[in-house]
Amino acid sequence: MNRPRSKMRPSDHCRLPNAECQLRTRSNWHSVLGNWQFILLLTLCCCLPVLVSCNGNDLNNSNNTPVISAPPKTALPMPPLKTPSLANMGWELSDGKHSVLSDYKGRVLIMDFYATWCGPCRDSIPHLIGLQKKYESQGLSVVGLNVGGPGDSDHVPAFAKEFGIQYALAKPDDDLVSFLLSYSDAIPQTFVFDRQGQLLQHFIGYDTESGEQLERAVEGALQTSTQ
């Protein structure tokens, strides 16, 4: 899936919680792996004379070969075995109703992943509100999906009141987050889907330029057929 995105600069996006920890874990794992390889190489060099003196039966004996019978324990996520259709992924609204992407077929959808504590996310909200007001009658829907981590959803009502948000705010399903945010852990991330549910544009971060690109993407999507 091609995901066109806006330019990323340190000031126009935030990182999701635990991202730094995950990156550090990955780095430490590579370091440990490198040390293990060095120790193995050193051991083989020291044992080479002994191995050369062994007979052929000893060298061909595979009874002591280690076998990995389960996935290694790691803090990093394992790749999914099966990927469900994006059209069936969705989110839970504040009233408990569950919606999926296919519910918006026939409309243009802006799906915005945000956190209440994220500065660039907050900067983008007035623009999203303006797009909703300007294009709602033409078939635009906006859904804000909170990925701010534990406890951030508690701040959403006050966040919505502060900005006067009228579009839907929801909690995304885990599979939707894993699928769409697998490319980057930066937020805000904004996805534009056409009336057929096809992804047209993907933006990471927010600034004036990406806001203009987002509006152009919406205007283009609104011209697509509903068939």
Secondary structure by P-SEA (a helix, b strand, c coil): cbbbbccccccccccccaaaaaaaaaaaaaaaaaaaaaaaaaaaaaaaaaaaacccccccccccccccccccccccccccccccccccccccccccccccccccccbbbbbbbbccccaaaaaaaaaaaaaaaaccccbbbbbbbbccccccccaaaaaaaaaccccbbbbbcaaaaaacccccccccbbbbbccccccccccccccaaaaaaaaaaaaaaaacccc
